[in-house]
Amino acid sequence: MIYGYARVSTNRQELDIQIKALKEKGATKIYKEKISGAKVDRKELSKLLEEIKAGDTLIVTKADRIARSLSQLEAFVLDLTNRGVAVHIINMGLFTAESMDNPITKMLFQVLGSFAEFERSMILERTQEGIQNAREKGVKFGRKSKTYVIEGALLHAIQQVEAGTMSQPEGAEFAGCSVATFKRRLKEYREQQTTSNS
């Protein structure tokens, strides 16, 4: 049987291009997941490795879908080829137990694997440089903070606290929320007032 494995690092990325390439190369069962390559526990890859057996072939589009370094890639491929599984890395070639025993093929594998590792390092470096440049230009990263609309009983309670006619615990009870939540909303209210008055 010909298995395929497709992986992207985040939920924002799509698997379509990898899946199409794997199908074109003959993969009939494809395992796919959206998870960082840094994660050791890749459930779909683990399932595939449990199911695949001698005589089967595993296809991936690029080496970095299954490994983050040359040593990791070599260990992964050797483990499978020693089990009688052929490993087809589309941009590197097809590797079997016989070919991995051949000194020339093994050297070619290591050279190509080194290029894949180098390419990954370059991409990471460019990504970090891009993030740093964006930060220097004032671009904010991370989830946007949600602006809470302060109204109704909560607004009344906050106004009473600000006027000194209610304590914060009393305000929280009046608004029907915890003291911690009330304090957060009070802080947001004060920030909004400062912004609107400036």
Secondary structure by P-SEA (a helix, b strand, c coil): cbbbbbbbccccccaaaaaaaaaaacccbbbbbbccccccccaaaaaaaacccccbbbbbcccccccccaaaaaaaaaaaaaacbbbbcccbbbbcccccccaaaaaaaaaaaaaaaaaaaaaaaaaaaaaaaaaaacccccccbbbbbbcaaaaaaaaaaaaccccaaaaaaaacccaaaaaaaaaaaaaaaaaaac
